[in-house]
């Protein structure tokens, strides 16, 4: 990923989103933090779609230029709710939200 911007690893979140699959932008299977995040999501039963930004230029531009992140993974719930890096607090928040709406 582009390293010229400081990582902004969280955005203000809103609890009014529906539980569609999250999108997890990764840098491939060798990314330890990406793998850890996916395992945590799997463990909580949170559905997600994985996009490898090393293979998808448009996705890489989206997370770096539009969202402003420079650290993988980037997890996008919706336009207002996204973060980067391993964030157990956010994963737990999403899991609680899912369970409350189940």
C-alpha positions, 0 to 999 in steps of 0.5 A: 500500500502507499506509505506516504500518508499517515494511517487513519485507522478508524472513522466515526461509526454509526449503529444504523447499518444493516448486516450485509457482508463486510468488505475486507481489503487485504494484501494477500495471504502473507499479511498476518494482520489480514489473516488475523482479522479474517479469523476473528470475523470467522470466529464471530460468524460475521460475513465478509467479502475479501478483496486483495488490493495487490490484485485490484488497482481500483480497490487499492485506490479506493482504500488509499485515496478515497478512504485515506488508509495506508495500513492493511487490512481495511474493513468496510461496513458501509460509507460511514463505518470502516477501519484499518488494522486488527481491531477486536473492539470493532469486530466485537461491536459488529458481532453484538450488533448482529446478535441484537438484530438476529 
